Amino acid sequence: MIPTLAGRLQTRLFVLATVGAALTALVTLLLPMSFRDAYLVLLAVAVAGVGWELLYHLLMQFRWDKDWPTMFGLLTIVPEGLLMWVLLEAGLVPGVRGPVSGWAFAVMFGVVWLGQWLFVNGPIRVFFVKWRLRGGRFL
């Protein structure tokens, strides 16, 4: 079954709160970034992600099968990462103390985003067998 809008939103938030939080903790140990700033960035990604899902849903209405090819899903890392970087540089992520190093942000965002993408395209189907049959919804 193709994920519904509610399923895409639930999946994004669930995976950010679990896989994203765990990967953020691991990668932040190696970066010149505080845990506080890292988790504020993760929270900002979750908030912006809701907007992205709405935009992606609108764009999918123009596709005959109403779904993204997997490669499109992978390539969305570029606009999502760029938006988050612009928001950070503009000081629009509340609570982040001081400037965040560009390379540290890129490593954190890349590792967390790719980890989530890999989880959604593999293990989630093992751990939550009926997830796909419910259109990606957990609730």
OpenMM code with the backbone's topology and positions (N, CA, C; nanometers):
from openmm import Vec3, app, unit

residues = "MET ILE PRO THR LEU ALA GLY ARG LEU GLN THR ARG LEU PHE VAL LEU ALA THR VAL GLY ALA ALA LEU THR ALA LEU VAL THR LEU LEU LEU PRO MET SER PHE ARG ASP ALA TYR LEU VAL LEU LEU ALA VAL ALA VAL ALA GLY VAL GLY TRP GLU LEU LEU TYR HIS LEU LEU MET GLN PHE ARG TRP ASP LYS ASP TRP PRO THR MET PHE GLY LEU LEU THR ILE VAL PRO GLU GLY LEU LEU MET TRP VAL LEU LEU GLU ALA GLY LEU VAL PRO GLY VAL ARG GLY PRO VAL SER GLY TRP ALA PHE ALA VAL MET PHE GLY VAL VAL TRP LEU GLY GLN TRP LEU PHE VAL ASN GLY PRO ILE ARG VAL PHE PHE VAL LYS TRP ARG LEU ARG GLY GLY ARG PHE LEU".split()
positions = [
    Vec3(0.0842, -0.1174, 0.0000),
    Vec3(0.0000, 0.0000, 0.0000),
    Vec3(0.0888, 0.1237, 0.0000),
    Vec3(0.0459, 0.2248, -0.0691),
    Vec3(0.1163, 0.3526, -0.0733),
    Vec3(0.0917, 0.4257, 0.0579),
    Vec3(0.1978, 0.4839, 0.1180),
    Vec3(0.1780, 0.5569, 0.2431),
    Vec3(0.0819, 0.6748, 0.2260),
    Vec3(-0.0087, 0.6888, 0.3206),
    Vec3(-0.1002, 0.8017, 0.3215),
    Vec3(-0.0270, 0.9213, 0.3809),
    Vec3(-0.0875, 1.0397, 0.3711),
    Vec3(-0.0260, 1.1583, 0.4305),
    Vec3(-0.0101, 1.1393, 0.5814),
    Vec3(-0.1141, 1.0894, 0.6467),
    Vec3(-0.1048, 1.0651, 0.7918),
    Vec3(0.0047, 0.9635, 0.8219),
    Vec3(0.0161, 0.8610, 0.7386),
    Vec3(0.1194, 0.7598, 0.7582),
    Vec3(0.2596, 0.8156, 0.7385),
    Vec3(0.2762, 0.9011, 0.6385),
    Vec3(0.4072, 0.9626, 0.6143),
    Vec3(0.4465, 1.0515, 0.7314),
    Vec3(0.3511, 1.1287, 0.7824),
    Vec3(0.3796, 1.2166, 0.8965),
    Vec3(0.4141, 1.1351, 1.0206),
    Vec3(0.3339, 1.0326, 1.0479),
    Vec3(0.3595, 0.9486, 1.1657),
    Vec3(0.4938, 0.8770, 1.1544),
    Vec3(0.5232, 0.8252, 1.0365),
    Vec3(0.6499, 0.7556, 1.0169),
    Vec3(0.7669, 0.8503, 1.0357),
    Vec3(0.7587, 0.9688, 0.9749),
    Vec3(0.8677, 1.0659, 0.9868),
    Vec3(0.8926, 1.1012, 1.1329),
    Vec3(0.7875, 1.1319, 1.2068),
    Vec3(0.8038, 1.1732, 1.3463),
    Vec3(0.8499, 1.0568, 1.4343),
    Vec3(0.7962, 0.9375, 1.4109),
    Vec3(0.8367, 0.8206, 1.4885),
    Vec3(0.9840, 0.7884, 1.4662),
    Vec3(1.0259, 0.7874, 1.3413),
    Vec3(1.1645, 0.7517, 1.3104),
    Vec3(1.2600, 0.8609, 1.3598),
    Vec3(1.2196, 0.9870, 1.3507),
    Vec3(1.3028, 1.0942, 1.4069),
    Vec3(1.3181, 1.0781, 1.5576),
    Vec3(1.2092, 1.0426, 1.6252),
    Vec3(1.2112, 1.0311, 1.7711),
    Vec3(1.2866, 0.9076, 1.8196),
    Vec3(1.3018, 0.8073, 1.7359),
    Vec3(1.3697, 0.6848, 1.7789),
    Vec3(1.5076, 0.6740, 1.7136),
    Vec3(1.5103, 0.6419, 1.5873),
    Vec3(1.6364, 0.6246, 1.5149),
    Vec3(1.7131, 0.7566, 1.5107),
    Vec3(1.6430, 0.8655, 1.4807),
    Vec3(1.7080, 0.9963, 1.4732),
    Vec3(1.7689, 1.0384, 1.6057),
    Vec3(1.6959, 1.0160, 1.7147),
    Vec3(1.7464, 1.0529, 1.8473),
    Vec3(1.8687, 0.9695, 1.8841),
    Vec3(1.8658, 0.8408, 1.8543),
    Vec3(1.9792, 0.7535, 1.8866),
    Vec3(2.1025, 0.7901, 1.8038),
    Vec3(2.0837, 0.8120, 1.6741),
    Vec3(2.1968, 0.8485, 1.5891),
    Vec3(2.2516, 0.9861, 1.6260),
    Vec3(2.1635, 1.0777, 1.6646),
    Vec3(2.2087, 1.2103, 1.7072),
    Vec3(2.2980, 1.1982, 1.8295),
    Vec3(2.2591, 1.1154, 1.9246),
    Vec3(2.3402, 1.0963, 2.0449),
    Vec3(2.4773, 1.0398, 2.0092),
    Vec3(2.4806, 0.9425, 1.9197),
    Vec3(2.6079, 0.8806, 1.8830),
    Vec3(2.6992, 0.9760, 1.8066),
    Vec3(2.6441, 1.0447, 1.7089),
    Vec3(2.7275, 1.1307, 1.6251),
    Vec3(2.7704, 1.2573, 1.6999),
    Vec3(2.6895, 1.3037, 1.7924),
    Vec3(2.7237, 1.4251, 1.8674),
    Vec3(2.8444, 1.4013, 1.9580),
    Vec3(2.8668, 1.2778, 1.9987),
    Vec3(2.9861, 1.2463, 2.0778),
    Vec3(3.1144, 1.2793, 2.0025),
    Vec3(3.1088, 1.2756, 1.8698),
    Vec3(3.2275, 1.2957, 1.7869),
    Vec3(3.2373, 1.4361, 1.7270),
    Vec3(3.1376, 1.5193, 1.7502),
    Vec3(3.1330, 1.6514, 1.6853),
    Vec3(3.1506, 1.7648, 1.7856),
    Vec3(3.1997, 1.8792, 1.7366),
    Vec3(3.2100, 1.9969, 1.8237),
    Vec3(3.0750, 2.0673, 1.8339),
    Vec3(2.9788, 1.9966, 1.8899),
    Vec3(2.8424, 2.0481, 1.9011),
    Vec3(2.7867, 1.9961, 2.0326),
    Vec3(2.7150, 2.0801, 2.1038),
    Vec3(2.6570, 2.0350, 2.2305),
    Vec3(2.5363, 1.9460, 2.2028),
    Vec3(2.5048, 1.8602, 2.2986),
    Vec3(2.3860, 1.7756, 2.2842),
    Vec3(2.2612, 1.8613, 2.2753),
    Vec3(2.2597, 1.9696, 2.3509),
    Vec3(2.1444, 2.0600, 2.3495),
    Vec3(2.1206, 2.1139, 2.2086),
    Vec3(2.2267, 2.1665, 2.1459),
    Vec3(2.2132, 2.2203, 2.0103),
    Vec3(2.1761, 2.1106, 1.9104),
    Vec3(2.2367, 1.9939, 1.9249),
    Vec3(2.2083, 1.8844, 1.8326),
    Vec3(2.0612, 1.8439, 1.8392),
    Vec3(2.0072, 1.8340, 1.9606),
    Vec3(1.8671, 1.7934, 1.9732),
    Vec3(1.7714, 1.9068, 1.9349),
    Vec3(1.8139, 2.0313, 1.9498),
    Vec3(1.7311, 2.1422, 1.9001),
    Vec3(1.7260, 2.1404, 1.7478),
    Vec3(1.8384, 2.1079, 1.6850),
    Vec3(1.8394, 2.0939, 1.5391),
    Vec3(1.7493, 1.9778, 1.4981),
    Vec3(1.7557, 1.8667, 1.5709),
    Vec3(1.6698, 1.7521, 1.5402),
    Vec3(1.5221, 1.7897, 1.5547),
    Vec3(1.4900, 1.8664, 1.6575),
    Vec3(1.3520, 1.9128, 1.6748),
    Vec3(1.3103, 2.0049, 1.5606),
    Vec3(1.3999, 2.0919, 1.5176),
    Vec3(1.3700, 2.1804, 1.4046),
    Vec3(1.3485, 2.0996, 1.2764),
    Vec3(1.4259, 1.9930, 1.2608),
    Vec3(1.4079, 1.9043, 1.1443),
    Vec3(1.2702, 1.8399, 1.1498),
    Vec3(1.2247, 1.8022, 1.2676),
    Vec3(1.0914, 1.7414, 1.2816),
    Vec3(0.9824, 1.8418, 1.2453),
    Vec3(0.9958, 1.9642, 1.2930),
    Vec3(0.8947, 2.0669, 1.2634),
    Vec3(0.8942, 2.0994, 1.1143),
    Vec3(1.0121, 2.1225, 1.0582),
    Vec3(1.0199, 2.1521, 0.9150),
    Vec3(0.9761, 2.0314, 0.8325),
    Vec3(0.9997, 1.9115, 0.8851),
    Vec3(0.9623, 1.7892, 0.8146),
    Vec3(0.8130, 1.7766, 0.7918),
    Vec3(0.7339, 1.8295, 0.8835),
    Vec3(0.5883, 1.8280, 0.8643),
    Vec3(0.5530, 1.9126, 0.7415),
    Vec3(0.6172, 2.0269, 0.7294),
    Vec3(0.5955, 2.1106, 0.6110),
    Vec3(0.6415, 2.0427, 0.4832),
    Vec3(0.7575, 1.9752, 0.4902),
    Vec3(0.8062, 1.9022, 0.3733),
    Vec3(0.7074, 1.7946, 0.3313),
    Vec3(0.6535, 1.7213, 0.4274),
    Vec3(0.5592, 1.6143, 0.3928),
    Vec3(0.4354, 1.6705, 0.3237),
    Vec3(0.3892, 1.7858, 0.3681),
    Vec3(0.2739, 1.8481, 0.3025),
    Vec3(0.3089, 1.8870, 0.1589),
    Vec3(0.4273, 1.9433, 0.1397),
    Vec3(0.4717, 1.9798, 0.0046),
    Vec3(0.4898, 1.8556, -0.0823),
    Vec3(0.5538, 1.7510, -0.0274),
    Vec3(0.5732, 1.6283, -0.1042),
    Vec3(0.4395, 1.5653, -0.1416),
    Vec3(0.3448, 1.5699, -0.0484),
    Vec3(0.2124, 1.5141, -0.0766),
    Vec3(0.1469, 1.5883, -0.1929),
    Vec3(0.1583, 1.7199, -0.1929),
    Vec3(0.1029, 1.7998, -0.3029),
    Vec3(0.1701, 1.7619, -0.4349),
    Vec3(0.3019, 1.7518, -0.4346),
    Vec3(0.3738, 1.7169, -0.5573),
    Vec3(0.3411, 1.5760, -0.6053),
    Vec3(0.3166, 1.4847, -0.5126),
    Vec3(0.2845, 1.3473, -0.5507),
    Vec3(0.1502, 1.3382, -0.6235),
    Vec3(0.0634, 1.4359, -0.6044),
    Vec3(-0.0668, 1.4316, -0.6705),
    Vec3(-0.0531, 1.4421, -0.8221),
    Vec3(0.0624, 1.4891, -0.8693),
    Vec3(0.0852, 1.5005, -1.0125),
    Vec3(0.1470, 1.3743, -1.0725),
    Vec3(0.1823, 1.2772, -0.9883),
    Vec3(0.2382, 1.1515, -1.0372),
    Vec3(0.1251, 1.0496, -1.0539),
    Vec3(0.1330, 0.9661, -1.1543),
    Vec3(0.0245, 0.8725, -1.1818),
    Vec3(0.0056, 0.7714, -1.0700),
    Vec3(0.1146, 0.7302, -1.0015),
    Vec3(0.1002, 0.6298, -0.8964),
    Vec3(0.0945, 0.6915, -0.7563),
    Vec3(0.0993, 0.8244, -0.7490),
    Vec3(0.0877, 0.8986, -0.6218),
    Vec3(0.1948, 0.8598, -0.5209),
    Vec3(0.3145, 0.8249, -0.5687),
    Vec3(0.4228, 0.7871, -0.4794),
    Vec3(0.5544, 0.8310, -0.5413),
    Vec3(0.6578, 0.8453, -0.4561),
    Vec3(0.7924, 0.8793, -0.5010),
    Vec3(0.8691, 0.7522, -0.5336),
    Vec3(0.9501, 0.7555, -0.6380),
    Vec3(1.0477, 0.6475, -0.6531),
    Vec3(1.1467, 0.6563, -0.5362),
    Vec3(1.2057, 0.5468, -0.4972),
    Vec3(1.2963, 0.5443, -0.3828),
    Vec3(1.4115, 0.6433, -0.4001),
    Vec3(1.4620, 0.6577, -0.5207),
    Vec3(1.5739, 0.7501, -0.5438),
    Vec3(1.5324, 0.8949, -0.5164),
    Vec3(1.4082, 0.9330, -0.5496),
    Vec3(1.3611, 1.0682, -0.5175),
    Vec3(1.3620, 1.0881, -0.3662),
    Vec3(1.3196, 0.9843, -0.2933),
    Vec3(1.3201, 0.9925, -0.1479),
    Vec3(1.4601, 1.0140, -0.0939),
    Vec3(1.5583, 0.9481, -0.1548),
    Vec3(1.6963, 0.9658, -0.1124),
    Vec3(1.7458, 1.1068, -0.1452),
    Vec3(1.7120, 1.1573, -0.2609),
    Vec3(1.7614, 1.2885, -0.3038),
    Vec3(1.6991, 1.4054, -0.2272),
    Vec3(1.5910, 1.3801, -0.1546),
    Vec3(1.5307, 1.4901, -0.0771),
    Vec3(1.6210, 1.5355, 0.0368),
    Vec3(1.7296, 1.4638, 0.0631),
    Vec3(1.8261, 1.5071, 0.1637),
    Vec3(1.8832, 1.6444, 0.1277),
    Vec3(1.8979, 1.6728, -0.0014),
    Vec3(1.9604, 1.7986, -0.0441),
    Vec3(1.8736, 1.9194, -0.0078),
    Vec3(1.7474, 1.9289, -0.0541),
    Vec3(1.6697, 2.0477, -0.0168),
    Vec3(1.6404, 2.0557, 0.1327),
    Vec3(1.6191, 1.9423, 0.1967),
    Vec3(1.5911, 1.9448, 0.3412),
    Vec3(1.7134, 1.9931, 0.4185),
    Vec3(1.8304, 1.9441, 0.3823),
    Vec3(1.9529, 1.9870, 0.4491),
    Vec3(1.9832, 2.1338, 0.4249),
    Vec3(1.9646, 2.1777, 0.3013),
    Vec3(1.9893, 2.3192, 0.2700),
    Vec3(1.8940, 2.4111, 0.3464),
    Vec3(1.7683, 2.3731, 0.3547),
    Vec3(1.6726, 2.4555, 0.4297),
    Vec3(1.7132, 2.4643, 0.5762),
    Vec3(1.7498, 2.3517, 0.6355),
    Vec3(1.7883, 2.3539, 0.7766),
    Vec3(1.9127, 2.4384, 0.7975),
    Vec3(2.0080, 2.4321, 0.7052),
    Vec3(2.1290, 2.5125, 0.7183),
    Vec3(2.0960, 2.6617, 0.7088),
    Vec3(2.0095, 2.6985, 0.6149),
    Vec3(1.9686, 2.8387, 0.6002),
    Vec3(1.8980, 2.8857, 0.7277),
    Vec3(1.8100, 2.8031, 0.7831),
    Vec3(1.7408, 2.8406, 0.9065),
    Vec3(1.8385, 2.8570, 1.0224),
    Vec3(1.9376, 2.7696, 1.0307),
    Vec3(2.0389, 2.7807, 1.1362),
    Vec3(2.1220, 2.9079, 1.1198),
    Vec3(2.1665, 2.9330, 0.9981),
    Vec3(2.2490, 3.0511, 0.9726),
    Vec3(2.1728, 3.1808, 0.9963),
    Vec3(2.0419, 3.1787, 0.9707),
    Vec3(1.9596, 3.2980, 0.9911),
    Vec3(1.9189, 3.3147, 1.1373),
    Vec3(1.9550, 3.2188, 1.2207),
    Vec3(1.9200, 3.2265, 1.3620),
    Vec3(1.7738, 3.1968, 1.3894),
    Vec3(1.7097, 3.1216, 1.3001),
    Vec3(1.5667, 3.0934, 1.3129),
    Vec3(1.5363, 2.9615, 1.3839),
    Vec3(1.6398, 2.8981, 1.4370),
    Vec3(1.6179, 2.7782, 1.5184),
    Vec3(1.6358, 2.8227, 1.6627),
    Vec3(1.5246, 2.8436, 1.7344),
    Vec3(1.5341, 2.8993, 1.8693),
    Vec3(1.6112, 2.8107, 1.9659),
    Vec3(1.6909, 2.8746, 2.0496),
    Vec3(1.7611, 2.8040, 2.1550),
    Vec3(1.9012, 2.7580, 2.1201),
    Vec3(1.9362, 2.7542, 1.9914),
    Vec3(2.0708, 2.7101, 1.9527),
    Vec3(2.1688, 2.8193, 1.9925),
    Vec3(2.2687, 2.7808, 2.0697),
    Vec3(2.3662, 2.8775, 2.1211),
    Vec3(2.4825, 2.8921, 2.0243),
    Vec3(2.4978, 3.0092, 1.9722),
    Vec3(2.6128, 3.0373, 1.8869),
    Vec3(2.6041, 2.9702, 1.7518),
    Vec3(2.7027, 2.9975, 1.6689),
    Vec3(2.7014, 2.9375, 1.5343),
    Vec3(2.7362, 2.7885, 1.5405),
    Vec3(2.6755, 2.7143, 1.4521),
    Vec3(2.7037, 2.5713, 1.4396),
    Vec3(2.8006, 2.5552, 1.3230),
    Vec3(2.9053, 2.4786, 1.3445),
    Vec3(3.0037, 2.4536, 1.2403),
    Vec3(2.9356, 2.3885, 1.1193),
    Vec3(2.9708, 2.4368, 1.0001),
    Vec3(2.9103, 2.3841, 0.8780),
    Vec3(2.9379, 2.2366, 0.8572),
    Vec3(3.0618, 2.1958, 0.8806),
    Vec3(3.0938, 2.0546, 0.8585),
    Vec3(3.0277, 1.9683, 0.9653),
    Vec3(3.0176, 2.0193, 1.0886),
    Vec3(2.9529, 1.9414, 1.1947),
    Vec3(2.8050, 1.9225, 1.1635),
    Vec3(2.7419, 2.0296, 1.1154),
    Vec3(2.6012, 2.0184, 1.0766),
    Vec3(2.5856, 1.9179, 0.9629),
    Vec3(2.6714, 1.9276, 0.8620),
    Vec3(2.6618, 1.8376, 0.7460),
    Vec3(2.6786, 1.6921, 0.7876),
    Vec3(2.7746, 1.6654, 0.8763),
    Vec3(2.7962, 1.5272, 0.9225),
    Vec3(2.6754, 1.4795, 1.0021),
    Vec3(2.6304, 1.5624, 1.0966),
    Vec3(2.5168, 1.5218, 1.1792),
    Vec3(2.3921, 1.5002, 1.0934),
    Vec3(2.3597, 1.5982, 1.0102),
    Vec3(2.2396, 1.5871, 0.9276),
    Vec3(2.2498, 1.4681, 0.8336),
    Vec3(2.3645, 1.4513, 0.7702),
    Vec3(2.3820, 1.3405, 0.6757),
    Vec3(2.3702, 1.2043, 0.7407),
    Vec3(2.4376, 1.1853, 0.8539),
    Vec3(2.4337, 1.0557, 0.9225),
    Vec3(2.2923, 1.0252, 0.9715),
    Vec3(2.2294, 1.1229, 1.0346),
    Vec3(2.0947, 1.1005, 1.0896),
    Vec3(1.9948, 1.0788, 0.9768),
    Vec3(2.0017, 1.1620, 0.8736),
    Vec3(1.9062, 1.1506, 0.7639),
    Vec3(1.9232, 1.0183, 0.6897),
    Vec3(2.0470, 0.9813, 0.6583),
    Vec3(2.0688, 0.8548, 0.5873),
    Vec3(2.0308, 0.7347, 0.6735),
    Vec3(2.0588, 0.7423, 0.8030),
    Vec3(2.0200, 0.6342, 0.8933),
    Vec3(1.8698, 0.6141, 0.8964),
    Vec3(1.7978, 0.7243, 0.8979),
    Vec3(1.6510, 0.7152, 0.8975),
    Vec3(1.6003, 0.6601, 0.7651),
    Vec3(1.6573, 0.7092, 0.6553),
    Vec3(1.6141, 0.6645, 0.5231),
    Vec3(1.6376, 0.5146, 0.5085),
    Vec3(1.7544, 0.4675, 0.5534),
    Vec3(1.7831, 0.3244, 0.5463),
    Vec3(1.6879, 0.2444, 0.6341),
    Vec3(1.6559, 0.2958, 0.7528),
    Vec3(1.5638, 0.2266, 0.8421),
    Vec3(1.4249, 0.2153, 0.7799),
    Vec3(1.3768, 0.3229, 0.7196),
    Vec3(1.2429, 0.3222, 0.6598),
    Vec3(1.2379, 0.2334, 0.5356),
    Vec3(1.3505, 0.2159, 0.4691),
    Vec3(1.3521, 0.1329, 0.3494),
    Vec3(1.3952, -0.0104, 0.3759),
    Vec3(1.4028, -0.0492, 0.5009),
    Vec3(1.4431, -0.1858, 0.5323),
    Vec3(1.3864, -0.2357, 0.6635),
    Vec3(1.4582, -0.2145, 0.7738),
    Vec3(1.4197, -0.2761, 0.9018),
    Vec3(1.2798, -0.2418, 0.9520),
    Vec3(1.2270, -0.1272, 0.9179),
    Vec3(1.0929, -0.0937, 0.9675),
    Vec3(0.9916, -0.1976, 0.9202),
    Vec3(1.0140, -0.2546, 0.8044),
    Vec3(0.9220, -0.3540, 0.7483),
    Vec3(0.9313, -0.4871, 0.8226),
    Vec3(1.0432, -0.5090, 0.8924),
    Vec3(1.0605, -0.6297, 0.9719),
    Vec3(1.0020, -0.6095, 1.1111),
    Vec3(1.0336, -0.4951, 1.1732),
    Vec3(0.9895, -0.4685, 1.3097),
    Vec3(0.8409, -0.4343, 1.3184),
    Vec3(0.7863, -0.3738, 1.2141),
    Vec3(0.6455, -0.3354, 1.2122),
    Vec3(0.5828, -0.3919, 1.0848),
    Vec3(0.5493, -0.5195, 1.0904),
    Vec3(0.5057, -0.5934, 0.9719),
    Vec3(0.3831, -0.5303, 0.9062),
    Vec3(0.2877, -0.4825, 0.9846),
    Vec3(0.1643, -0.4273, 0.9276),
    Vec3(0.1745, -0.2789, 0.8944),
    Vec3(0.2902, -0.2182, 0.9187),
    Vec3(0.3104, -0.0749, 0.8916),
    Vec3(0.2764, -0.0417, 0.7461),
    Vec3(0.3273, -0.1188, 0.6547),
    Vec3(0.3040, -0.0945, 0.5122),
    Vec3(0.1566, -0.1134, 0.4758),
    Vec3(0.0923, -0.2104, 0.5377),
    Vec3(-0.0476, -0.2396, 0.5054),
    Vec3(-0.1418, -0.1334, 0.5609),
    Vec3(-0.0943, -0.0552, 0.6567),
    Vec3(-0.1756, 0.0530, 0.7141),
    Vec3(-0.1423, 0.1883, 0.6515),
    Vec3(-0.0741, 0.1872, 0.5397),
    Vec3(-0.0389, 0.3121, 0.4740),
    Vec3(0.0674, 0.3904, 0.5478),
    Vec3(0.1529, 0.3217, 0.6250),
    Vec3(0.2593, 0.3881, 0.6981),
    Vec3(0.2168, 0.4428, 0.8336),
    Vec3(0.0925, 0.4177, 0.8715),
    Vec3(0.0436, 0.4703, 1.0001),
    Vec3(0.0812, 0.3771, 1.1127),
    Vec3(0.1097, 0.4366, 1.2283),
    Vec3(0.1357, 0.3608, 1.3509),
    Vec3(0.0139, 0.3625, 1.4415),
    Vec3(-0.0609, 0.4712, 1.4392),
    Vec3(-0.1780, 0.4860, 1.5261),
    Vec3(-0.3064, 0.4610, 1.4492),
] * unit.nanometer
topology = app.Topology()
chain = topology.addChain("A")
for resn in residues:
    res = topology.addResidue(resn, chain)
    for name in ("N", "CA", "C"):
        topology.addAtom(name, app.Element.getBySymbol(name[0]), res)
